[in-house]
Amino acid sequence: MVETFPSFSKSRVKMEDVAVDVAKDDSQVGICSSSGNGELAASAENDQDITPRDMSNNANATDVDYESHFSLRIPISSVRFRGNMLRVIDTDHDQIILKQQITSNEDGDNHAAAGNHNNILVKRVAPNTYAQRSLRIAYTLITIIFVGFLFVFCCQVFLFIFIALPTNTDTIWSIPGINIVEALLSIPVLLYGLTSLMTMGCAFVVDAYRGGALFRSTAVEIIYMIVFLIAPITTAMICLFSRTAEPWRITALTWAILILITFCTWALVVTYRELFACFMLVDRCFPDEEEEPNKFIQFVLTANKALLITQKRRYSGVRRQRYLVAGEDLTSNYTESGLTPVESRTGCFSRIISLKCFSKLSMFDTVEPPHRLIESDEMRGIQPIMTKNNWSMQKYWCSGDSHTNTLMVSGGPFALSDEQMKYSVICTLASVFFATLLFIAFLVWMELGIAIYLLVATIALLCCVCPLVRNTRQMHKMYQQLKEEYTDEEVDDEHGYFVTVWEKVIISEPKPWLCYALVLFEVAFFFVWPFVSMVTLRNYNVAVVFFVLGFFNFLWRFFDASAVLSTTGTISDAAELFHESDGVTHARKHRLSEIVGGIINNKGRGVWTWIFVFVLLVVSFMFSASQSSTANITAEQRGPRPPILLVNDFYYAGVDNLAYPTCKLTKGFEFPGAAILGSQTVKNISSDLGDYSFLSAMAYEKEAINNYTLKEWFGEQVFDEVDYVKRWRIDSETQSHPVYFKLFSIPQVNSAVVSIRGSETMFDWLANLHLWLASGVAQLVKWLTPFGWVFDPIIPDLLDIVNRVIESAEIKQGSYYIITTQFVNAVRSGYGGANFTNLFLTGASLGGGLAMISGAQTATPTVSISGPGPLLPRKVFSPPLTIESIDKNVFNFIPQRDYIARLGGRPMFYQNAICSASSNNLFGCHSMWRSVCEINYRCGSNGRPVPCRCVTQFKYPKPVQNGTQTFEEACQEANTTWYEMFPDDPN
């Protein structure tokens, strides 16, 4: 008999002549006892079971023997305490204690207390203290930050594969088609390798939270204590004693570097253990008829067999079959039992290679009968059991598709009730329904149109809702049949169970020669060719990363222990081939289970694959789009833009409440002098924030339009120096570079403004990704990590490390800011006879970000409109920026909900601004003309004209009328004048 402590609820079910007591708590504890002789086994931790030892020859049937299943990290410990035999099972958080009373007879022999009836008390204790849990949380937070920057590294690798193409050719930004092919050929290796890297990174986080449980030993605990605790504390003490200016930055950076070293070592050991397990399994499961005396030759033969098995497993045609089974049909192999599957799915690849033409070409063999492949959970011997006591709405709701392999009890006193089954069906359908409805609601909020709503609803109905309704209806129908057949009185009957099972079977497999040919093809086309291309293009940094990833990628792909197990049996089956004399201890069996099921074949691999595919599609789309257009599109070459309609007989007086304190810019941003422009002095008007925002927009326009609009805005005082910029670009040989900027001169005060254009072409968007993708992902990691702000001081250092590893010198020299900084330095040094007393920088979006970088590098006052910040990536630039140079020279205007302007971190001087765009317009606040109107409205016109689009497009209030025309009439007249002057620009 098994009793439970009050913290548990207990259920007893019977299957395959073994009674299983299932206790419900945070973990599921299965206590397996044979019905014939009273033997007992126990397990805990995440639905795991322990295989009972054979007790058929035991003379005393009342004695209890235990054998630890490899799914337990620590073997069961047995201790005597106060006349009881205690079996202690350790989980990550708790201890499960099985308490059995022991009595002694006159001869001194120990026996169970109740004769032939075992009475076991099961209870849970929580030995972990809050201090230990806090320490584990600290371990976890730093490893999460590390894995976040590992993701930054992976994204940068994909990005720099494509950016390297235009910057390393004979003609800058001219792409030979062959180089694109080579870049595409590198994607499979990078995708698989980086996905494996992130999967290992996530497993490393989990292992850190468990205190290094995967390779637990005294030495490992000491290393973890040094890396995670002693070394950071020692570094902090040294920094504090020496009165270092940035003690936490140095401490956190030391901590991060130690974590990097620890992870690399951990990943190498995991790889070694998998290779070792693969070779041992092949050696024992597929032994040679005659043992080879030469160890090297034996190693080569074993490697050859492992490669063939893995390749056959990977390129075999597979069919997935779903079985809905119950009662006496329950077995371990439904494919070979002759049952008819309720559903069968065959992929496109499997259908193609099953054609007769491939058999005639001796490429694939048809497998008859189909051979079953064993899934990851079954390899590890994991199958959860659901009874009425451990069922819960929350567990079922969050289980996803994992509940399909759960053994659901429908007979006996612990069978699921009708109400629980109904709620299970409701949970399954409701989850899909609400998820689909939420997505459609988001599309409605985005105002994408009725056609999109109906399309999404139809796809969800056909692909998700209908299959789920059919499957749940079949399950509920089987439950009702079993419920009628097996009543609650039939407690010991083993037929009252049902389960939905998916099984994979091999229907065709490749010939050995094809396996070898595919290996050669993969190595030659997906590794050697791209690697040589990267070296030829002088993209040495990415080439080194690609070589390392490719090397381990082929180890992981061609010597896969899980592939060997999937064709031979479970880990339990393989464990029977080994003995303690082979060095295969319980710890090694557990380690193999975790590596095969929890790391190599982690379900998170699929998630990371889709994430990287999305990143890859975005980068490749921008790259391909950039190749379909001219790289250096000038204002004269680009397509038409909406007319810039300005009216002079209207004005905004400014808001009555508190206006932006930066409406008037002084201290280095004002134009000195007292020249008169219209009715106001230059000093009073030229330092207006609105003037900088207007000039940032003028960087997009061609010379003829600028001559008109500058006259309307400033009068005859500001000029577009097109020839000056063109002459410098020819002399500096940068005319083919896609960055674009203008120089506006104000001769009366001998000053000038450099205005840099923002994102206009796909090359510009690639430049955005080049400069700020890493910063954006790092900020996202920081926001998603609890207490992530603690690591703010080291983010610039980590970004610099990532960039140094990947970015080549050629890519860095092709950066946009290199050209703009060169131009600013040339103007300041008097190029072309220029002798400006004052020089300023401005720009919007990408132009604003570049302006801030060049402004900080050249100590030039800069006003940015919605520009991504230079604070976080400041050490990446060449030359690197300092916080002081940013704080002294840079100002950024940032509208609310402008997500792009928040990339890279805000400088010390910035202005948060109101945005009038609707909340469902995700990028509506990132508009330079909306910013022009916002400043014009809040700060007042100050003698400047009012853009008509402020009212017509951005819905600001109408300005105050200062003449006889209405605002509509004035805008119509401006529109007529515009098309009379620029008839080539369509409306």
MARZASE-244514 format. One record per residue (C-alpha): residue in three letters; z negated, x negated, y negated. Coordinates in steps of 0.5 Angstrom, whole numbers, plus 500, padded with zeros to 3 digits. Example, Ala and Ser with C-alpha at 12.3 -4.5 7.8 and 13.67 -1.06 7.14 Angstrom:
BEGIN
ala484475509/ser486473502/
***
This chain:
BEGIN
met500500500/val502498493/glu497500487/thr499499480/phe495497474/pro494502469/ser500499465/phe505500470/ser508506473/lys510506480/ser516508484/arg518507492/val525507495/lys527505501/met534502503/glu537498508/asp530498512/val526495506/ala522499502/val522497495/asp516499490/val519499483/ala514498477/lys516500470/asp514496464/asp518491459/ser521488466/gln522491472/val518489478/gly521490485/ile516489491/cys520489497/ser517490504/ser520491511/ser518497514/gly517494521/asn512489520/gly509489514/glu512483511/leu512483503/ala516479498/ala515480490/ser519479484/ala519480477/glu523479471/asn529483469/asp531487475/gln531481480/asp529481487/ile526476492/thr529476499/pro523477504/arg522471509/asp523473517/met516475520/ser519478526/asn515472530/asn509473526/ala503474531/asn499478526/ala503483523/thr498485517/asp499478514/val503477508/asp508472507/tyr512470500/glu518467499/ser521466492/his528468490/phe532463486/ser532468480/leu525467479/arg524461474/ile518458477/pro516459485/ile510464486/ser504461486/ser498463491/val491462489/arg484465492/phe479468487/arg473472489/gly475473496/asn482475494/met489472495/leu493472488/arg500471488/val502469481/ile509471478/asp511468471/thr516471467/asp518469460/his512473456/asp508475462/gln505474468/ile505479474/ile499478479/leu499481486/lys492482488/gln490482496/gln483482498/ile482477504/thr476478509/ser474473515/asn472474522/glu467471526/asp472465528/gly473464520/asp481467521/asn483470514/his486477515/ala488483510/ala482487508/ala485494511/gly487492518/asn494494519/his495497512/asn496492506/asn493494500/ile496490494/leu494491487/val500489482/lys498488474/arg501484468/val497480464/ala500476457/pro498469457/asn502467451/thr498467445/tyr501468438/ala501461436/gln505460442/arg510465440/ser510463433/leu512456435/arg518459440/ile520463434/ala521457429/tyr524453435/thr529459435/leu530460428/ile533452427/thr537453433/ile540459430/ile542456424/phe545450428/val549455432/gly551458426/phe554452423/leu557450430/phe561457428/val563454422/phe565448425/cys570452430/cys573456424/gln574450420/val578447427/phe583453427/leu584453419/phe585445419/ile590446425/phe595450420/ile593447414/ala595440416/leu602442417/pro604442410/thr600437408/asn602431413/thr610432412/asp615428409/thr616433404/ile609436401/trp609444403/ser615443407/ile614445415/pro619443420/gly619448426/ile617443431/asn610442428/ile609449428/val610450435/glu606444437/ala600447433/leu601454437/leu601450443/ser594447442/ile591454441/pro589455448/val585449449/leu582450442/leu581457444/tyr578456451/gly574450449/leu571453442/thr569459446/ser565455451/leu562451446/met559457442/thr557460449/met553454450/gly550454443/cys548462444/ala545460451/phe542454448/val538458443/val535463448/asp533456452/ala530454446/tyr526460445/arg524459452/gly521452451/gly527449455/ala526453461/leu533451464/phe531444465/arg523445465/ser519438466/thr514434463/ala519430460/val523435457/glu517439454/ile515432451/ile522431448/tyr522438446/met516437443/ile518431439/val525434437/phe522441434/leu515439432/ile513432432/ala519429429/pro520434423/ile512434421/thr512426421/thr518426417/ala515431412/met509427412/ile512420410/cys516424405/leu510427402/phe506420402/ser512417399/arg513422393/thr520423395/ala524428390/glu526433396/pro521432402/trp524439405/arg531437404/ile530431408/thr525434413/ala530440415/leu536435415/thr532430420/trp531437424/ala538439424/ile541432426/leu535432432/ile537439434/leu545437434/ile543431439/thr539435443/phe544440444/cys550435446/thr545432451/trp543439454/ala551441454/leu553435457/val547436463/val549443464/thr557441465/tyr554435470/arg550440473/glu556445474/leu560440476/phe555437481/ala554444484/cys562445484/phe563439489/met557441493/leu559448494/val566445496/asp563440501/arg559445505/cys563451504/phe570448506/pro568442510/asp573437513/glu575436520/glu573429520/glu569426515/glu572420510/pro568414511/asn570412504/lys566415498/phe571415493/ile577418497/gln572423500/phe570425492/val578425491/leu579430497/thr573434494/ala576434487/asn583436490/lys580442494/ala576444488/leu582444483/leu586448488/ile580454489/thr579454482/gln587455480/lys588460486/arg582464483/arg585464476/tyr592465477/ser591470483/gly593477482/val587482482/arg586489482/arg580493480/gln577498484/arg572503482/tyr568506488/leu563512487/val558512493/ala552514496/gly547515502/glu550511508/asp556509505/leu552504501/thr554497503/ser555490500/asn563490501/tyr566497499/thr573494500/glu573492507/ser569498509/gly575503509/leu572507503/thr577510498/pro576508491/val576514486/glu580509481/ser584503481/arg587498476/thr592493476/gly593488470/cys600487468/phe600480470/ser598482477/arg603487477/ile609482475/ile607476480/ser606482486/leu614483486/lys618481492/cys622476488/phe616471487/ser615471494/lys622470496/leu621464491/ser615461495/met611462489/phe606467491/asp603470497/thr601477498/val594478501/glu593483506/pro588485507/pro586484500/his580479499/arg574481495/leu572477489/ile565477488/glu562478481/ser557474477/asp551479477/glu552480485/met553472486/arg546472483/gly543478487/ile542482481/gln542490482/pro537494478/ile534500481/met533507477/thr528512479/lys525518475/asn519513473/asn523507470/trp528512467/ser528512459/met533515454/gln533508450/lys534504456/tyr540508458/trp543508451/cys543501450/ser545499457/gly553500455/asp557499462/ser551495466/his549502468/thr555503472/asn552498477/thr545501477/leu543504484/met541511482/val535514486/ser537522488/gly533523494/gly525522495/pro519524490/phe522518485/ala529521485/leu532522478/ser531529476/asp536534473/glu534534466/gln534526467/met541526469/lys543531464/tyr541527459/ser544521462/val551524461/ile549526454/cys547519452/thr554516455/leu558521452/ala554521445/ser554514444/val562514445/phe562520440/phe558518435/ala561511435/thr568514434/leu566519429/leu562513425/phe569509425/ile573515423/ala568517417/phe569510415/leu576511414/val575517411/trp570514406/met576508405/glu581514403/leu586511408/gly590518409/ile590524414/ala595520419/ile590514420/tyr584519422/leu588523427/leu591517430/val584514431/ala581520434/thr587521439/ile586514441/ala579515442/leu580521446/leu585519451/cys582512452/cys574513451/val572520451/cys577523457/pro575517462/leu568518461/val568525461/arg571524468/asn567519471/thr560522469/arg563529471/gln564525478/met557522478/his553528476/lys557532482/met555527487/tyr548527484/gln548535485/gln550534493/leu545529494/lys540533491/glu541539496/glu542534502/tyr536530501/thr529534499/asp523531496/glu520531503/glu524526506/val521520503/asp523515508/asp530517508/glu534511506/his541516504/gly538519497/tyr542514493/phe548513489/val552508485/thr558507481/val561500483/trp567496481/glu570491485/lys575486484/val580484490/ile586479491/ile592482492/ser596476491/glu595468490/pro599462488/lys602457493/pro599450493/trp605447490/leu605452484/cys597450483/tyr599443482/ala605445477/leu601449473/val596444472/leu601439470/phe604444465/glu597445462/val596438461/ala603436459/phe604442454/phe597444452/phe594438451/val598431451/trp604434446/pro599437441/phe595431441/val601426440/ser603431435/met596431431/val596423431/thr603423429/leu602428423/arg596423421/asn591429422/tyr586424426/asn580428425/val582434428/ala586430434/val579427436/val576434436/phe582436440/phe581430445/val574431446/leu574439447/gly581438451/phe577433456/phe571438457/asn576444457/phe579441463/leu573440467/trp570447465/arg577450467/phe579446474/phe572445477/asp569452476/ala563453481/ser563460479/ala570461482/val568457488/leu562462489/ser567468488/thr571467494/thr566465499/gly559469497/thr553469493/ile548464491/ser544466497/asp549465502/ala551458499/ala543457499/glu543458506/leu548452507/phe543447504/his536444505/glu530441502/ser533434505/asp539435501/gly535435494/val537443493/thr530445491/his528452488/ala529449481/arg536447482/lys538454486/his535457480/arg539453475/leu545454478/ser544461478/glu543461470/ile549456469/val554460473/gly551467471/gly548466464/ile552460461/ile559459464/asn560466465/asn556469460/lys559476457/gly558473450/arg564469452/gly569475451/val565477444/trp566470442/thr574470444/trp575476440/ile572473434/phe576467434/val582471436/phe581475430/val580468426/leu586465429/leu590472427/val588472420/val589464419/ser596464422/phe598471419/met597467412/phe600461414/ser607465417/ala607469410/ser606463406/gln612460410/ser617466408/ser616465401/thr617459396/ala610455396/asn610453388/ile612460385/thr612460378/ala611466373/glu618466372/gln620467379/arg615472382/gly616479382/pro614484377/arg607486374/pro605492371/pro606492363/ile601489359/leu600494354/leu596493348/val594498342/asn591495335/asp589501332/phe583503336/tyr577499338/tyr570499342/ala564498338/gly560496344/val555499348/asp549502344/asn544499349/leu543492351/ala549488351/tyr551482355/pro547476352/thr554472354/cys558476350/lys558471345/leu559464348/thr556458344/lys553451345/gly559447348/phe564453349/glu565455342/phe571453338/pro568449332/gly572450325/ala573455320/ala580457320/ile582464319/leu585468324/gly586475322/ser580478318/gln575473322/thr574466323/val576462329/lys568460330/asn566467330/ile572470335/ser574465339/ser568464343/asp568471345/leu567472353/gly573477352/asp578471350/tyr577467356/ser578473360/phe584475357/leu587467357/ser585467365/ala589473366/met595470362/ala596464367/tyr599469371/glu605471366/lys611468364/glu613464358/ala616470354/ile611475356/asn605470354/asn609469347/tyr608477346/thr601478348/leu598472345/lys601474339/glu598481340/trp591478342/phe590472337/gly596473332/glu600467331/gln595462333/val595461340/phe601458344/asp603457351/glu605450352/val610451358/asp614444356/tyr608440356/val605442363/lys612442366/arg613434363/trp606432366/arg608435373/ile614431373/asp611425371/ser605426376/glu610428382/thr606434383/gln612439381/ser612441389/his605443389/pro603450389/val597450385/tyr599453378/phe596453371/lys598453364/leu595450357/phe594454351/ser594450345/ile590453338/pro593448333/gln589450327/val582448330/asn586442335/ser583445341/ala586448348/val584452354/val587450361/ser588457365/ile589456372/arg592462376/gly588465382/ser591467388/glu598469388/thr602467394/met599466401/phe599458400/asp594460395/trp590464400/leu590458405/ala587454399/asn581459398/leu580459406/his580451405/leu575451400/trp571456401/leu571459408/ala566454411/ser561456405/gly562464406/val561463414/ala555459412/gln552464407/leu553469412/val549466417/lys544465412/trp543472411/leu543474418/thr538469420/pro530471418/phe528466413/gly535463413/trp533462405/val529456408/phe535452410/asp538453403/pro537445401/ile541443407/ile547447407/pro551443402/asp549437407/leu551441413/leu558443410/asp559436408/ile558433415/val563439418/asn568437413/arg567430414/val568431422/ile575435421/glu578434414/ser583428414/ala584424408/glu591427407/ile589434407/lys583432402/gln589429397/gly593436398/ser587440395/tyr589444389/tyr583442385/ile585435386/ile591436381/thr588441376/thr583435375/gln588430374/phe591434369/val585435365/asn583428365/ala591427363/val590432357/arg583429355/ser586422355/gly592424350/tyr597425355/gly604426351/gly601425345/ala596430345/asn589429341/phe585435342/thr578435339/asn576440344/leu578442351/phe576448355/leu577451362/thr578458365/gly581462371/ala580468375/ser579468382/leu581462386/gly583460379/gly576461376/gly573457382/leu578451381/ala576451374/met569450375/ile570444380/ser575441375/gly570442369/ala564439373/gln568433375/thr571432368/ala565434364/thr569440361/pro566447359/thr569452363/val568459363/ser570463370/ile572470371/ser570472378/gly571465381/pro568463388/gly562458386/pro562450387/leu554450389/leu554450396/pro560446398/arg559441392/lys559435397/val565436400/phe569435394/ser572428392/pro569426388/pro563430390/leu559434384/thr552434382/ile548440381/glu547437374/ser554437372/ile555444375/asp549446370/lys551443364/asn559445364/val560451368/phe559459367/asn561464372/phe562472370/ile561476376/pro561483377/gln557487382/arg560488389/asp565482387/tyr564479394/ile569473393/ala565471387/arg559470391/leu562465396/gly560458395/gly553460391/arg552462384/pro551456378/met545456374/phe549460368/tyr552466370/gln553473368/asn552479373/ala556485370/ile557492371/cys563494376/ser566501374/ala570501381/ser568506386/ser564504392/asn569505397/asn574500394/leu571494397/phe575489393/gly576493386/cys571489383/his575483384/ser580484378/met581480372/trp583486368/arg578490370/ser573484368/val577484361/cys576491360/glu569491362/ile567485357/asn572489352/tyr568495353/arg561493353/cys561487348/gly566491343/ser573489341/asn571484336/gly578485332/arg582484339/pro587490341/val585495347/pro589494353/cys591501355/arg590500362/cys582500361/val583508360/thr589509364/gln587505370/phe580503370/lys577510367/tyr573507361/pro572512356/lys577512350/pro576507344/val575509337/gln581512334/asn582507327/gly589510325/thr593517325/gln596516333/thr592519339/phe591513344/glu596517349/glu601516343/ala600509342/cys600507349/gln607510350/glu609507344/ala607500346/asn610502353/thr617503349/thr616497346/trp615493352/tyr621495356/glu625494349/met623487349/phe623486357/pro628490360/asp628486366/asp621488368/pro622495372/asn616500370/
***
